Amino acid sequence: MGLRIERRGERLGLRGPLPCRRGSGGLPVQRISLGLPATPAGLESAGQQLRQVLRELQGQRFDWSQWSRRAVAPSPQRPASAMPLAEVLDHFEAAFFADPRRRRNPAGSRTTWSAAYRPYLRRLARLAEEQELELGAPLLEHTLESYALGSRSRQQAGTALAALARHRALELPADWSERSGGYGLHAAQFRRLPSDSQILDLLELIPNPGWRLAYGLMATYGLRNHEVFFADLSALAPGGDRVIRVLPTSKTGEHQVWPFRPEWVERFELERLGCDPELLPPVRTDLRHTTLQQTGRRVAEQFKRYGLPITPYDLRHAWAVRTIHIGLPDTVAARMMGHSVAIHTRTYHHWITRRDQQQAVDAALARQQVA
């Protein structure tokens, strides 16, 4: 049989060809940590577990979420601090995907893990080996400090490492959030955000009709790259309310988005998509064979191919700034963008601060005039 019982340290687990955790097909060789001690009694129990896995595989009923729960808690025979780091990270990954909130949106969870967790955990593992450090606050701090101050990577590393610390009940420094947070639009991007007139002018650089429509969707609705292809566009049809719905399979789940500016729906001819969404470019969206990240990469590649002097996210940032200028509440704008109010405030701090100060000045001047 393909599966076997494997001893790692003082614990037993299973190893062999198993369905890919992220649903991408195939049967790569993987491990199931059973949390059983390497004793005769543990071996007998492991044999029973192996037969259960085989029955589930044969009946096509195997579910990683059920087996991952067995790996979340460390064995009482050995404390977590005594585990090899690789095994600790395996447990953390299993717990991540076993979280019921993650299972509601598996495609988004796979993208989040591969983009926002895995790179930073790999660096943690590399630094642990180079510096001969065990998992603990010093290693977490050393990993965080390896990223540039104020960078997006440092903020994401802080989030991923804090989640690992919570998983292993490790105490972080009191100023962890301050040291890891604070990223927003970097200075160069801050200066080059396109104006509305520039956004309209750049459309002429795109010869392909499908990609012109994709560009128009991102400009009008502030969508992430991949969300263009994971949205219900039926409300764009004549007579619709023009409120599009980003689907639950996207990175941050379902949310509704209004157009800012509404007249751009006609300007970019987006009504056509309400009747025929197939007018968008033919991009693979079957998440059994691709990821949200790969879909988004296709959009970025097209921007470079057409020589656009902006990135897709510049359109998203410009949409957010537009909502700030017209006075849309930050909580509403954040919900439409599919992120938290904290991230919204941090990313668009400059414009929000300017708006709030302007409102205060206008109110003070109005009171003076009344007096």
Secondary structure, DSSP 8 states (H G I E B T S, - for coil): ---EEEEETTEEEEEEE---TTS-SS--EEEEEEEEESSHHHHHHHHHHHHHHHHHHHTT---HHHHHHHHHS--TTS-GGGS-HHHHHHHHHHHHHHSHHHHTSHHHHHHHHHHHTHHHHHHHHHHHHHHT--SSHHHHHHHHHTS-TT-HHHHHHHHHHHHHHHHTT----TTHHHHH----S-HHHHHH---HHHHHHHGGG---HHHHHHHHHHHHH---TGGGGSEE-GGGSTTS---EEE-TTSTT--EEE--SSTTHHHHTTTHHHHH-GGGS------TTT--HHHHHHHHHHHHHHTT-SS-HHHHHHHHHHHHHHTT--HHHHHHHHTS-HHHHHHHTHHHHHHHHHHHHHHHHHHHHHH-
